[in-house]
């Protein structure tokens, strides 16, 4: 039986980054957790940054897959964008590494972490923008600036899921969907 050393290293690094954050993780820790010599890590990755980047790229792919799985071709743009955003943010909320990274980025402002969080957000915004452009083309929604619209949608979702939860009881998925539709698609006017 052959051991996939690279996979072993990635799993150990993910665990270390999840427990200690980016800044406090060392290649020595990763080697110890992976049960390999430190030199073995360097046969696969030049440095901690390259190892971290590989892990983050995998997370971005997994988030996009979760969002794509939420899309139902028979549902409206609103329903699909709601389900996709909800899945992305639930993924982010449950994934130990992203929780630790958001915490480290917010509290310590570690440049590598802030850069990665921006990369993740850009990937989410790109996904939403694609869906907006498709909805405009299909005549489901009015022509709009897709970048700004994607940004507003994501920030609204983040506020409704994470920020609101810090102030009051968490909103249900149905409440979030209703508020999202009310503010973005119907407006507040009577």
NUGUBA-46923 format. One record per residue (C-alpha): residue in three letters; x, y, z. Coordinates in steps of 0.5 Angstrom, whole numbers, padded with zeros to 4 digits. Example, Ala and Ser with C-alpha at 12.3 -4.5 7.8 and 13.67 -1.06 7.14 Angstrom:
2
+-----+-------+-------+-------+
|   r |     x |     y |     z |
+-----+-------+-------+-------+
| ALA |  0025 | -0009 |  0016 |
| SER |  0027 | -0002 |  0014 |
+-----+-------+-------+-------+
# end
This chain:
190
+-----+-------+-------+-------+
|   r |     x |     y |     z |
+-----+-------+-------+-------+
| UNK |  0000 |  0000 |  0000 |
| UNK |  0003 |  0007 | -0002 |
| UNK |  0002 |  0013 |  0002 |
| UNK |  0000 |  0019 | -0001 |
| UNK |  0005 |  0024 |  0002 |
| UNK |  0003 |  0030 | -0001 |
| UNK | -0005 |  0029 |  0001 |
| UNK | -0002 |  0027 |  0008 |
| UNK |  0002 |  0034 |  0008 |
| UNK | -0004 |  0038 |  0006 |
| UNK | -0009 |  0034 |  0011 |
| UNK | -0004 |  0036 |  0017 |
| UNK | -0003 |  0043 |  0014 |
| UNK | -0010 |  0044 |  0014 |
| UNK | -0011 |  0042 |  0021 |
| UNK | -0005 |  0046 |  0023 |
| UNK | -0008 |  0052 |  0020 |
| UNK | -0015 |  0051 |  0023 |
| UNK | -0012 |  0050 |  0030 |
| UNK | -0007 |  0055 |  0030 |
| UNK | -0008 |  0060 |  0024 |
| UNK | -0004 |  0062 |  0019 |
| UNK |  0001 |  0066 |  0023 |
| UNK |  0003 |  0061 |  0028 |
| UNK |  0003 |  0055 |  0024 |
| UNK |  0010 |  0052 |  0022 |
| UNK |  0013 |  0047 |  0017 |
| UNK |  0016 |  0044 |  0023 |
| UNK |  0009 |  0043 |  0026 |
| UNK |  0006 |  0041 |  0019 |
| UNK |  0012 |  0035 |  0019 |
| UNK |  0010 |  0033 |  0026 |
| UNK |  0002 |  0032 |  0024 |
| UNK |  0004 |  0029 |  0018 |
| UNK |  0009 |  0024 |  0021 |
| UNK |  0014 |  0026 |  0015 |
| UNK |  0021 |  0029 |  0015 |
| UNK |  0021 |  0037 |  0014 |
| UNK |  0025 |  0036 |  0008 |
| UNK |  0019 |  0031 |  0005 |
| UNK |  0014 |  0037 |  0005 |
| UNK |  0019 |  0041 |  0001 |
| UNK |  0019 |  0036 | -0004 |
| UNK |  0012 |  0038 | -0006 |
| UNK |  0012 |  0045 | -0003 |
| UNK |  0017 |  0051 | -0004 |
| UNK |  0014 |  0054 |  0003 |
| UNK |  0009 |  0055 |  0007 |
| UNK |  0005 |  0060 |  0003 |
| UNK |  0005 |  0055 | -0003 |
| UNK |  0002 |  0050 |  0001 |
| UNK | -0003 |  0055 |  0004 |
| UNK | -0005 |  0057 | -0003 |
| UNK | -0006 |  0050 | -0005 |
| UNK | -0011 |  0049 |  0001 |
| UNK | -0014 |  0055 |  0000 |
| UNK | -0015 |  0054 | -0008 |
| UNK | -0019 |  0047 | -0006 |
| UNK | -0023 |  0051 | -0001 |
| UNK | -0025 |  0056 | -0007 |
| UNK | -0027 |  0050 | -0011 |
| UNK | -0031 |  0046 | -0006 |
| UNK | -0035 |  0053 | -0004 |
| UNK | -0036 |  0054 | -0012 |
| UNK | -0039 |  0046 | -0012 |
| UNK | -0043 |  0047 | -0006 |
| UNK | -0046 |  0053 | -0010 |
| UNK | -0047 |  0050 | -0016 |
| UNK | -0051 |  0044 | -0013 |
| UNK | -0056 |  0049 | -0010 |
| UNK | -0058 |  0052 | -0017 |
| UNK | -0064 |  0049 | -0020 |
| UNK | -0065 |  0050 | -0027 |
| UNK | -0073 |  0050 | -0026 |
| UNK | -0072 |  0056 | -0020 |
| UNK | -0072 |  0063 | -0021 |
| UNK | -0066 |  0067 | -0021 |
| UNK | -0068 |  0070 | -0014 |
| UNK | -0069 |  0063 | -0011 |
| UNK | -0062 |  0060 | -0014 |
| UNK | -0058 |  0066 | -0012 |
| UNK | -0061 |  0065 | -0005 |
| UNK | -0060 |  0058 | -0005 |
| UNK | -0053 |  0059 | -0007 |
| UNK | -0051 |  0064 | -0003 |
| UNK | -0054 |  0061 |  0003 |
| UNK | -0050 |  0054 |  0001 |
| UNK | -0043 |  0058 |  0001 |
| UNK | -0044 |  0062 |  0007 |
| UNK | -0046 |  0056 |  0011 |
| UNK | -0040 |  0052 |  0008 |
| UNK | -0036 |  0058 |  0010 |
| UNK | -0039 |  0058 |  0017 |
| UNK | -0038 |  0050 |  0018 |
| UNK | -0031 |  0049 |  0015 |
| UNK | -0026 |  0050 |  0021 |
| UNK | -0020 |  0053 |  0017 |
| UNK | -0025 |  0059 |  0014 |
| UNK | -0027 |  0060 |  0021 |
| UNK | -0020 |  0061 |  0024 |
| UNK | -0018 |  0065 |  0018 |
| UNK | -0023 |  0070 |  0018 |
| UNK | -0022 |  0071 |  0026 |
| UNK | -0014 |  0071 |  0024 |
| UNK | -0016 |  0076 |  0019 |
| UNK | -0020 |  0081 |  0023 |
| UNK | -0016 |  0080 |  0029 |
| UNK | -0009 |  0080 |  0027 |
| UNK | -0010 |  0083 |  0020 |
| UNK | -0004 |  0078 |  0018 |
| UNK | -0003 |  0080 |  0011 |
| UNK | -0003 |  0073 |  0007 |
| UNK | -0009 |  0071 |  0011 |
| UNK | -0013 |  0078 |  0009 |
| UNK | -0010 |  0077 |  0002 |
| UNK | -0013 |  0070 |  0002 |
| UNK | -0020 |  0072 |  0004 |
| UNK | -0020 |  0077 | -0001 |
| UNK | -0019 |  0072 | -0006 |
| UNK | -0025 |  0068 | -0003 |
| UNK | -0029 |  0073 | -0003 |
| UNK | -0027 |  0075 | -0011 |
| UNK | -0029 |  0068 | -0013 |
| UNK | -0036 |  0068 | -0009 |
| UNK | -0037 |  0075 | -0013 |
| UNK | -0035 |  0072 | -0019 |
| UNK | -0040 |  0066 | -0019 |
| UNK | -0046 |  0071 | -0017 |
| UNK | -0044 |  0076 | -0023 |
| UNK | -0044 |  0070 | -0028 |
| UNK | -0051 |  0068 | -0025 |
| UNK | -0053 |  0076 | -0025 |
| UNK | -0051 |  0076 | -0033 |
| UNK | -0055 |  0070 | -0034 |
| UNK | -0061 |  0073 | -0031 |
| UNK | -0060 |  0079 | -0035 |
| UNK | -0059 |  0075 | -0041 |
| UNK | -0065 |  0071 | -0040 |
| UNK | -0070 |  0077 | -0038 |
| UNK | -0071 |  0075 | -0031 |
| UNK | -0068 |  0081 | -0028 |
| UNK | -0067 |  0088 | -0031 |
| UNK | -0060 |  0090 | -0034 |
| UNK | -0055 |  0093 | -0028 |
| UNK | -0048 |  0093 | -0026 |
| UNK | -0047 |  0086 | -0025 |
| UNK | -0041 |  0087 | -0020 |
| UNK | -0044 |  0092 | -0016 |
| UNK | -0050 |  0088 | -0015 |
| UNK | -0046 |  0082 | -0014 |
| UNK | -0043 |  0086 | -0008 |
| UNK | -0049 |  0088 | -0005 |
| UNK | -0052 |  0081 | -0005 |
| UNK | -0046 |  0078 | -0002 |
| UNK | -0045 |  0084 |  0003 |
| UNK | -0053 |  0083 |  0005 |
| UNK | -0052 |  0076 |  0006 |
| UNK | -0046 |  0076 |  0010 |
| UNK | -0050 |  0082 |  0014 |
| UNK | -0056 |  0077 |  0015 |
| UNK | -0052 |  0071 |  0017 |
| UNK | -0046 |  0073 |  0021 |
| UNK | -0047 |  0080 |  0023 |
| UNK | -0054 |  0080 |  0025 |
| UNK | -0053 |  0073 |  0029 |
| UNK | -0048 |  0077 |  0034 |
| UNK | -0053 |  0082 |  0036 |
| UNK | -0060 |  0078 |  0036 |
| UNK | -0062 |  0071 |  0035 |
| UNK | -0060 |  0068 |  0028 |
| UNK | -0065 |  0069 |  0022 |
| UNK | -0068 |  0062 |  0019 |
| UNK | -0066 |  0061 |  0012 |
| UNK | -0073 |  0063 |  0010 |
| UNK | -0073 |  0069 |  0014 |
| UNK | -0066 |  0071 |  0010 |
| UNK | -0070 |  0069 |  0003 |
| UNK | -0076 |  0073 |  0005 |
| UNK | -0071 |  0079 |  0007 |
| UNK | -0067 |  0078 |  0001 |
| UNK | -0073 |  0078 | -0004 |
| UNK | -0076 |  0084 |  0000 |
| UNK | -0070 |  0089 |  0000 |
| UNK | -0067 |  0087 | -0007 |
| UNK | -0073 |  0085 | -0012 |
| UNK | -0079 |  0088 | -0009 |
| UNK | -0076 |  0094 | -0006 |
| UNK | -0079 |  0097 |  0000 |
| UNK | -0084 |  0102 | -0003 |
| UNK | -0092 |  0100 | -0003 |
+-----+-------+-------+-------+
# end
